[in-house]
Amino acid sequence: MMEAVLQTMAGPLTVADWISWFCIGSGVFFAFTGAVAILRLPGVFSRMHGAGMIDTMGLGLILTGLMVQAEEPIVIVKLALILAFVFFTSPTTTFALARAAIHGGVDPAADPTPKADPAPAQPEETDPSRT
Amino acid sequence: MTLFSAAAVGILATLALVMVRAVAGPTVFDRILAVNAAGTLTVGLIAVYGFLDGRPDFLDIALLYALINFIGTIAVTKYVKFRDLGHPARSPQAEEGDV
C-alpha cells in the first residue's frame, strides 16, 4: 500500500522523506489503533489506554516525522515544545479523569464487558446521588 | 505533497472514529476522554496542515490548541466532579484532592 503510493511519486525519495514516511505512517497507524480502542474497548478505564496511545505514539511519531521535514530550526523547536507539553499534560489529564470517574461512581474493579453491544448505557451512568 | 495529504486524511479518519465515541459514550467520562483525544488529534492535524500548506507558522496555533485543550479538559473534569468551578481547595471532600 505504502510502496505503491511511493512509486507513483515523481523522482526518487531522499532519506529524509523515507524517515518521514515511516514515522508519519506509523504515527497515523498508532493513532488509528488508539481510536479503535476508544471505540471498542469496554469501560472508561480501558478506553484511557487508547487515548494514551494517541497522545504518545500517535502524536509523537507524527510530530517526529514532521521534524525531519522542517527547514528552519524554529520549526523543530516548536514541534519539540508541543511534544514536551503533551508529554506532561496527557498523564495529568488521564489522572484527573480517572479520579473524577471513580468519584463519579464508575467502579474500576467491575467487569464492564457488555453482553451484546457496547451501545446500551451502563447502569452507573445516571446515578443522581452526587450533589 | 503526498506525504502530508495522506497524514491529514489518516488523522481525519481517526478523528471520525473518536467523535463517534464522543457522541455515543455511555458516561460523561467517556465523552470527556473522547473530546480530549479529539483535541490531541486536532493538534496533529493543524501541524500537518501547516506543512501541507507550506506555512509551518501554523505550529503556533497547534501549540496554543494543545494548551487550551489541556486547560479545557481539566476544567470540564473538575466541573463534572464538583459541580462547581469555584470549588475551594480545602473542603469536606479535600482528602480526595482538588482535581
Interface residues (C-beta under 8 A of the other chain):
Chain A: V5 M9 D17 S20 W21 I24 G25 G27 V28 A31 F32 G34 A35 V36 I38 L39 V44 R47 M48 G50 A51 I54 D55 G58 L59 I62 L63 G65 L66 Q69 A70 E71 E72 V75 K78 L79 L81 I82 F85 V86 T89 S90 T92 T93 F95 A96 L97 R99 A100 A101 H103 G104 V106 P118 A119 P120 A121 Q122 E124 E125 R130 T131
Chain B: T2 L3 A6 A7 G10 I11 A13 T14 L15 L17 V18 V20 R21 A24 P26 T27 V28 F29 D30 I32 L33 A34 N36 A37 T40 L41 V43 G44 A47 V48 F51 P56 L59 D60 A62 L63 A66 L67 N69 F70 T73 I74 T77 K78 V80 K81 R83 E96 G97 V99
